[in-house]
Amino acid sequence: MNRSHPGAPVFEFAFRSVVIVASCSMVGVLIASRRPAHPIGWLFSAVGLLSGVHLFFGEYAIYALVVERGVLPGGAVSAWIICWIWVPINALLAFVALLFPDGRLPSPRWRPIGWLNGVMAVVGSLAAAFLPGPSPWLPAIDNPFGVEGLKDIKNLVDASLEALSYGILLAGVGSLYVRYRRAGRVERQQIKWLAYAGAVLLTGTILLNVGPDSLDWLWIRQVGFALWVIGFVGVPIAIGIAIFKYRLYDIDIIINRTLVYGALTVVLAIIFQSIDAALHYLLVTLAHIHTLPGSIIAALVVGALFHPVKHRIQRFVDTYLPSKESGRPGHSEEASPS
């Protein structure tokens, strides 16, 4: 209904909320039903629930306060909820990183980080709930319950809260590196699944924000958006695979193939662009030919180089990153949850 009104503001977190609700809720319910003692299932379920609340109240605030101009009830409360609910969502995700894959902290030394995350979730939510000014995800609507007396420290509190929230989340990611160094073979395979999905998400995020806003860079942003979505959905799925240990050792094959074909794509794209640009310059400048022979020749050269380049990259990857477990494809330490 909001989209049917062109003048209505856009809830910036809407798409991400849909993705989080669909992926985290599904994986969370599956883990909680099969491994009820494992906290990550319940954490993911809570993330999915709160993200659904975030999505619903964000869109309802727009409809009630902007589209219907305050006629419907609950618009102010909805706008207030979206001002602070992002804090506990981030805290829950930090707990997922800290407790993956066995449901326990890496060591007792990490307990202060866990307590700090819990305190930050409570105190940060209270602080964000009463800061004046526009909502973080809906700039067109101010916090209806914001305290004007906090206006002078709003920027400082906002910056500190975001730095602390995302800092703890990064600390949780860092704890995975600590675990990996101390882990046995099975736990390393579990962490690899999460690291692989996280790498896809990070690559997509970088490509989404790289380069100027021009048509020449549009295809890079489209690739980045596709990788971002795949990574965003893939992180909870990878965690589910790791916890159930289903086809655990396939990750070595997946990493190997990704490196080979990812590098192959980049190399061939560079070769194609270089040949195409050189031939285009020569044909247009010297022969005054404005048709497409340069692109055709470049495509033929790339086609001829496909297999030789692939074999060289494959040999390089196998030499420096051998797939030690690739001899056990499809093996699982436990039976499939299905």
Secondary structure per residue as TSV (DSSP state, phi and psi in degrees):
chain	resnum	aa	ss	phi	psi
A	1	M	-	360.0	-35.0
A	2	N	-	-65.5	-38.4
A	3	R	T	-67.1	-21.4
A	4	S	T	-78.1	-5.7
A	5	H	S	-113.1	103.7
A	6	P	T	-57.7	-28.7
A	7	G	T	-82.7	-6.4
A	8	A	S	-74.1	139.5
A	9	P	-	-67.8	161.0
A	10	V	-	-99.3	132.6
A	11	F	-	-78.3	109.4
A	12	E	T	-64.9	-25.6
A	13	F	T	-93.4	5.8
A	14	A	H	-60.8	-51.6
A	15	F	H	-64.1	-45.1
A	16	R	H	-62.4	-36.8
A	17	S	H	-63.4	-42.2
A	18	V	H	-60.1	-45.3
A	19	V	H	-63.9	-44.0
A	20	I	H	-64.8	-44.4
A	21	V	H	-60.4	-46.4
A	22	A	H	-66.5	-45.1
A	23	S	H	-81.5	-51.6
A	24	C	H	-66.9	-39.9
A	25	S	H	-64.2	-45.0
A	26	M	H	-62.6	-49.3
A	27	V	H	-67.4	-39.7
A	28	G	H	-62.2	-45.1
A	29	V	H	-64.2	-40.6
A	30	L	H	-62.8	-45.7
A	31	I	H	-68.1	-43.6
A	32	A	H	-64.6	-33.4
A	33	S	H	-77.0	-31.1
A	34	R	H	-97.5	-29.4
A	35	R	-	-129.2	69.3
A	36	P	T	-61.4	-23.3
A	37	A	T	-81.3	-11.2
A	38	H	-	-85.3	122.2
A	39	P	H	-68.2	-23.8
A	40	I	H	-65.7	-33.3
A	41	G	H	-59.5	-44.0
A	42	W	H	-72.5	-35.3
A	43	L	H	-63.8	-44.9
A	44	F	H	-64.5	-39.3
A	45	S	H	-61.7	-41.7
A	46	A	H	-66.1	-39.7
A	47	V	H	-61.1	-45.2
A	48	G	H	-62.4	-41.4
A	49	L	H	-64.3	-50.1
A	50	L	H	-65.3	-34.7
A	51	S	H	-67.3	-36.2
A	52	G	H	-64.8	-41.1
A	53	V	H	-61.9	-44.3
A	54	H	H	-57.9	-46.3
A	55	L	H	-63.9	-49.0
A	56	F	H	-62.5	-49.7
A	57	F	H	-71.4	-28.8
A	58	G	H	-64.1	-47.9
A	59	E	H	-69.1	-36.5
A	60	Y	H	-68.0	-35.9
A	61	A	H	-61.2	-41.4
A	62	I	H	-62.3	-45.8
A	63	Y	I	-67.2	-43.2
A	64	A	I	-74.7	-39.9
A	65	L	I	-93.4	-29.3
A	66	V	I	-105.3	-55.3
A	67	V	I	-66.9	-49.9
A	68	E	S	-94.1	1.8
A	69	R	T	54.6	44.6
A	70	G	T	81.7	9.0
A	71	V	-	-73.6	-39.6
A	72	L	S	-78.5	149.3
A	73	P	T	-78.2	159.0
A	74	G	T	83.5	1.7
A	75	G	H	-66.0	-42.2
A	76	A	H	-66.2	-41.7
A	77	V	H	-64.1	-39.7
A	78	S	H	-62.2	-44.6
A	79	A	H	-64.1	-34.5
A	80	W	H	-68.5	-40.1
A	81	I	H	-62.7	-41.4
A	82	I	H	-73.2	-9.6
A	83	C	H	-74.1	-25.3
A	84	W	H	-126.7	-14.6
A	85	I	T	-69.2	-17.1
A	86	W	H	-66.9	-24.8
A	87	V	H	-66.3	-52.8
A	88	P	H	-65.1	-28.8
A	89	I	H	-62.4	-47.2
A	90	N	H	-62.4	-38.4
A	91	A	H	-65.0	-39.8
A	92	L	H	-65.7	-40.5
A	93	L	H	-64.7	-35.9
A	94	A	H	-64.7	-38.6
A	95	F	H	-64.6	-36.6
A	96	V	H	-59.2	-46.2
A	97	A	H	-64.9	-39.2
A	98	L	H	-70.0	-32.4
A	99	L	H	-99.7	-6.0
A	100	F	T	-76.3	139.4
A	101	P	T	-103.9	-7.4
A	102	D	T	-99.5	0.6
A	103	G	T	84.9	7.9
A	104	R	S	-127.2	156.9
A	105	L	-	-66.1	153.9
A	106	P	S	-57.0	-34.9
A	107	S	S	-165.4	167.1
A	108	P	G	-58.1	-23.0
A	109	R	G	-64.7	-19.7
A	110	W	G	-87.8	-1.5
A	111	R	H	-61.5	-40.9
A	112	P	H	-58.4	-34.9
A	113	I	H	-66.1	-41.7
A	114	G	H	-62.8	-45.1
A	115	W	H	-64.7	-41.3
A	116	L	H	-61.4	-39.2
A	117	N	H	-63.7	-42.8
A	118	G	H	-65.1	-43.9
A	119	V	H	-64.6	-41.8
A	120	M	H	-60.7	-38.3
A	121	A	H	-62.2	-41.1
A	122	V	H	-76.4	-54.4
A	123	V	H	-66.2	-41.5
A	124	G	H	-63.2	-39.0
A	125	S	H	-63.4	-42.9
A	126	L	H	-64.5	-40.9
A	127	A	H	-65.4	-47.5
A	128	A	H	-65.6	-28.2
A	129	A	H	-67.9	-23.1
A	130	F	T	-122.9	12.3
A	131	L	-	-75.9	134.9
A	132	P	-	-77.1	168.9
A	133	G	S	101.7	-174.6
A	134	P	B	-69.2	155.4
A	135	S	-	-68.1	147.3
A	136	P	S	-60.1	-31.4
A	137	W	S	-109.7	-0.4
A	138	L	-	-145.5	77.3
A	139	P	T	-61.4	-20.1
A	140	A	T	-74.3	-13.5
A	141	I	S	-123.9	126.5
A	142	D	B	-81.5	157.4
A	143	N	-	-63.9	115.3
A	144	P	T	-68.7	-20.2
A	145	F	T	-111.9	20.7
A	146	G	-	-68.4	141.0
A	147	V	-	-92.7	116.6
A	148	E	G	-61.7	-26.0
A	149	G	G	-65.4	-18.1
A	150	L	G	-93.0	6.5
A	151	K	G	-61.4	-37.8
A	152	D	G	-69.3	-26.5
A	153	I	G	-106.8	8.3
A	154	K	H	-58.4	-49.9
A	155	N	H	-62.6	-40.2
A	156	L	H	-65.4	-45.1
A	157	V	H	-66.1	-43.5
A	158	D	H	-58.0	-49.2
A	159	A	H	-64.4	-42.3
A	160	S	H	-65.7	-40.9
A	161	L	H	-66.1	-44.2
A	162	E	H	-66.0	-41.7
A	163	A	H	-62.8	-42.9
A	164	L	H	-68.0	-43.8
A	165	S	H	-62.6	-51.6
A	166	Y	H	-74.9	-25.8
A	167	G	H	-65.7	-42.1
A	168	I	H	-66.3	-37.9
A	169	L	H	-62.2	-41.3
A	170	L	H	-67.2	-34.7
A	171	A	H	-63.3	-38.4
A	172	G	H	-62.0	-40.3
A	173	V	H	-65.0	-38.5
A	174	G	H	-64.5	-31.0
A	175	S	H	-64.4	-26.7
A	176	L	H	-66.7	-34.8
A	177	Y	H	-65.8	-41.1
A	178	V	H	-62.5	-43.5
A	179	R	H	-61.3	-43.7
A	180	Y	H	-60.8	-39.9
A	181	R	H	-65.9	-31.6
A	182	R	H	-98.3	-7.7
A	183	A	-	-78.8	159.6
A	184	G	-	-83.3	-173.4
A	185	R	H	-64.3	-44.8
A	186	V	H	-65.5	-45.5
A	187	E	H	-66.1	-32.5
A	188	R	H	-65.1	-39.4
A	189	Q	H	-63.3	-38.5
A	190	Q	H	-62.3	-45.2
A	191	I	H	-67.3	-32.9
A	192	K	H	-60.3	-39.7
A	193	W	H	-59.2	-48.0
A	194	L	H	-66.1	-41.1
A	195	A	H	-63.2	-37.9
A	196	Y	H	-64.1	-48.5
A	197	A	H	-63.4	-38.8
A	198	G	H	-64.8	-36.3
A	199	A	H	-65.8	-39.6
A	200	V	H	-62.5	-44.0
A	201	L	H	-62.7	-44.0
A	202	L	H	-64.8	-41.8
A	203	T	H	-62.2	-44.8
A	204	G	H	-61.4	-40.7
A	205	T	H	-63.3	-41.9
A	206	I	H	-64.5	-45.9
A	207	L	H	-66.5	-30.3
A	208	L	H	-66.5	-27.4
A	209	N	T	-112.4	10.3
A	210	V	-	-94.3	147.3
A	211	G	S	76.7	170.0
A	212	P	-	-76.4	164.8
A	213	D	S	-82.8	83.3
A	214	S	S	-140.0	164.2
A	215	L	G	-64.7	-28.5
A	216	D	G	-64.7	-27.6
A	217	W	G	-100.2	2.9
A	218	L	H	-62.7	-40.2
A	219	W	H	-66.6	-32.3
A	220	I	H	-66.1	-41.4
A	221	R	H	-67.0	-35.9
A	222	Q	H	-65.5	-42.5
A	223	V	H	-62.4	-42.2
A	224	G	H	-62.2	-40.8
A	225	F	H	-64.9	-41.7
A	226	A	H	-62.7	-44.4
A	227	L	H	-65.9	-37.6
A	228	W	H	-61.5	-45.8
A	229	V	H	-64.2	-45.3
A	230	I	H	-60.4	-43.6
A	231	G	H	-67.6	-39.2
A	232	F	H	-63.4	-42.0
A	233	V	H	-76.3	-33.4
A	234	G	H	-71.8	-27.4
A	235	V	H	-60.8	-54.6
A	236	P	H	-64.2	-34.8
A	237	I	H	-65.3	-42.2
A	238	A	H	-62.4	-39.0
A	239	I	H	-64.5	-41.6
A	240	G	H	-61.6	-44.2
A	241	I	H	-61.0	-42.1
A	242	A	H	-66.4	-41.5
A	243	I	H	-69.4	-40.8
A	244	F	H	-78.8	-11.8
A	245	K	T	56.9	37.5
A	246	Y	T	-91.1	120.7
A	247	R	T	52.0	45.9
A	248	L	T	-63.5	-38.5
A	249	Y	T	-82.5	-3.8
A	250	D	H	-67.2	-17.0
A	251	I	H	-63.0	-31.6
A	252	D	H	-64.2	-40.8
A	253	I	H	-67.0	-40.8
A	254	I	H	-63.6	-45.3
A	255	I	H	-62.1	-43.7
A	256	N	H	-59.4	-48.8
A	257	R	H	-66.6	-36.9
A	258	T	H	-63.9	-44.8
A	259	L	H	-63.4	-41.9
A	260	V	H	-65.2	-54.4
A	261	Y	H	-76.6	-27.7
A	262	G	H	-66.2	-47.7
A	263	A	H	-64.2	-38.3
A	264	L	H	-62.2	-42.4
A	265	T	H	-62.7	-44.7
A	266	V	H	-64.4	-45.8
A	267	V	H	-63.0	-46.9
A	268	L	H	-66.7	-34.9
A	269	A	H	-65.0	-41.4
A	270	I	H	-64.3	-43.8
A	271	I	H	-61.2	-46.2
A	272	F	H	-61.3	-49.4
A	273	Q	H	-63.2	-38.8
A	274	S	H	-66.4	-47.0
A	275	I	H	-65.8	-42.4
A	276	D	H	-63.3	-44.3
A	277	A	H	-66.3	-41.4
A	278	A	H	-65.5	-46.5
A	279	L	H	-66.8	-37.9
A	280	H	H	-61.5	-43.7
A	281	Y	H	-63.0	-45.9
A	282	L	H	-66.3	-44.5
A	283	L	I	-69.5	-41.7
A	284	V	I	-74.0	-43.3
A	285	T	I	-74.3	-45.0
A	286	L	I	-93.6	-44.7
A	287	A	I	-100.6	-8.9
A	288	H	-	57.4	41.0
A	289	I	-	-102.4	122.6
A	290	H	-	-111.0	15.3
A	291	T	S	-85.0	-160.3
A	292	L	S	-111.3	32.1
A	293	P	H	-65.3	-31.0
A	294	G	H	-61.2	-45.8
A	295	S	H	-66.0	-38.4
A	296	I	H	-65.7	-44.7
A	297	I	H	-64.0	-42.4
A	298	A	H	-61.9	-40.5
A	299	A	H	-64.5	-39.6
A	300	L	H	-65.8	-40.6
A	301	V	H	-64.1	-44.4
A	302	V	H	-61.8	-41.3
A	303	G	H	-61.8	-38.7
A	304	A	H	-70.3	-30.6
A	305	L	H	-87.9	-6.5
A	306	F	H	-55.4	-58.0
A	307	H	H	-68.1	-44.5
A	308	P	H	-58.9	-44.7
A	309	V	H	-65.8	-40.8
A	310	K	H	-60.6	-44.9
A	311	H	H	-63.1	-39.9
A	312	R	H	-66.2	-43.6
A	313	I	H	-65.6	-42.2
A	314	Q	H	-59.9	-42.9
A	315	R	H	-64.7	-40.4
A	316	F	H	-63.9	-46.2
A	317	V	H	-64.2	-42.9
A	318	D	H	-65.1	-28.2
A	319	T	H	-75.8	-45.4
A	320	Y	H	-98.1	-15.9
A	321	L	S	-139.9	69.6
A	322	P	-	-66.5	146.9
A	323	S	-	-88.6	87.0
A	324	K	T	-65.1	-31.6
A	325	E	T	-99.8	4.4
A	326	S	T	-68.2	-10.6
A	327	G	T	-77.5	-2.3
A	328	R	S	-123.0	50.0
A	329	P	T	-63.9	140.7
A	330	G	T	81.2	-5.9
A	331	H	-	-74.4	145.1
A	332	S	-	-135.2	145.0
A	333	E	S	-72.0	-23.6
A	334	E	S	-132.8	165.6
A	335	A	-	-68.0	155.5
A	336	S	-	-59.1	138.7
A	337	P	-	-63.4	-17.3
A	338	S	-	-82.7	360.0
